[in-house]
Amino acid sequence: MNFLFFLVLEQGDIEAALRKGFIDFDKEMASDEDMREDLAGTTAICVVIKDDKLYCGNVGDSRAIASINGNVEILSTDHKPNNDDERKRITAAGGWVEFNRVNGKNFYF
């Protein structure tokens, strides 16, 4: 398994490392026989601060915010299938939404 820390060190590109980390883990879960038919979902948030820049990656219906000089900054948006933009993204990737749950093939974005 590629841990995000090592991906960031190897690639130096934090955005690409976060994306690769989530995708690699999704592929690993999809190949696990015990998890293949599991109807449960996944949610995760990852925040990296480097050189005074904040990076945030998320999957699922997770949300991250930060307090910057006392002001709330929204770092992520929930990936909820009942959100119109999210539903469009899911169907464009070949999936479908049923009972407010994502179904279909694995989505690697």
C-alpha positions in Angstrom: 0.0 0.0 0.0 1.2 3.5 -0.8 0.9 5.7 2.2 0.2 9.4 1.5 3.3 10.5 3.4 5.6 8.5 1.1 3.7 9.5 -2.0 4.3 13.2 -1.1 8.0 12.5 -0.5 8.4 10.5 -3.8 6.4 12.8 -6.0 6.8 16.2 -4.5 3.5 17.1 -6.1 1.1 17.2 -3.1 -2.1 17.4 -5.2 -1.1 14.4 -7.3 0.0 12.5 -4.3 -3.3 13.0 -2.5 -5.2 12.0 -5.6 -3.0 8.9 -6.2 -3.3 7.9 -2.5 -7.1 7.9 -2.6 -7.2 6.1 -5.9 -4.7 3.5 -4.9 -6.5 2.7 -1.7 -9.9 2.6 -3.6 -8.3 0.0 -6.1 -6.9 -2.0 -3.1 -10.4 -2.1 -1.5 -12.0 -3.1 -4.8 -9.6 -6.0 -5.2 -10.2 -7.3 -1.6 -12.5 -10.3 -1.9 -13.9 -9.7 1.6 -14.9 -6.2 0.7 -16.0 -6.6 -2.9 -19.7 -7.2 -2.1 -19.8 -4.9 1.0 -22.5 -2.3 0.7 -20.8 0.1 3.2 -19.3 3.3 2.0 -16.0 5.1 2.6 -15.3 8.6 3.8 -11.9 10.3 4.5 -10.3 13.7 4.8 -6.6 14.4 4.5 -5.0 17.8 5.1 -1.3 18.6 4.4 0.4 21.8 5.2 3.7 22.5 3.5 5.5 25.8 2.8 2.6 27.8 4.3 0.2 26.2 1.9 -2.7 24.0 2.9 -3.9 21.1 0.8 -7.1 19.1 1.4 -8.3 15.9 -0.2 -11.6 14.2 0.6 -13.7 11.3 -0.5 -17.3 10.5 0.5 -19.5 12.7 2.6 -16.7 14.2 4.7 -16.3 17.9 5.3 -13.2 19.9 6.3 -13.1 23.5 7.4 -10.3 25.7 8.8 -10.2 28.8 10.9 -8.0 31.3 9.2 -7.5 34.5 11.2 -10.8 33.7 12.9 -12.7 33.3 9.7 -14.2 29.9 8.5 -12.7 28.7 5.3 -14.5 25.7 3.6 -11.8 23.3 2.4 -14.0 20.5 0.9 -17.4 19.7 -0.3 -19.4 16.6 0.6 -19.6 13.9 -2.1 -23.3 13.2 -1.5 -25.1 11.5 -4.3 -28.3 13.5 -3.7 -26.3 16.7 -4.7 -27.0 17.4 -8.4 -23.4 18.1 -9.4 -22.3 14.9 -7.6 -25.0 12.8 -9.3 -23.9 14.2 -12.7 -20.3 13.3 -11.9 -21.3 9.7 -10.9 -23.5 9.1 -14.0 -20.9 10.6 -16.3 -18.4 8.0 -14.9 -20.8 5.1 -15.7 -22.4 4.7 -12.2 -25.9 5.3 -10.9 -27.6 6.5 -7.7 -30.2 4.3 -6.1 -31.7 4.9 -2.7 -29.3 7.8 -2.3 -26.3 5.4 -2.6 -23.7 5.1 -5.3 -23.7 2.0 -7.4 -21.9 0.8 -10.5 -18.3 0.4 -11.4 -15.3 1.8 -9.4 -14.8 5.5 -10.0 -11.2 6.6 -10.4 -11.0 10.4 -10.9 
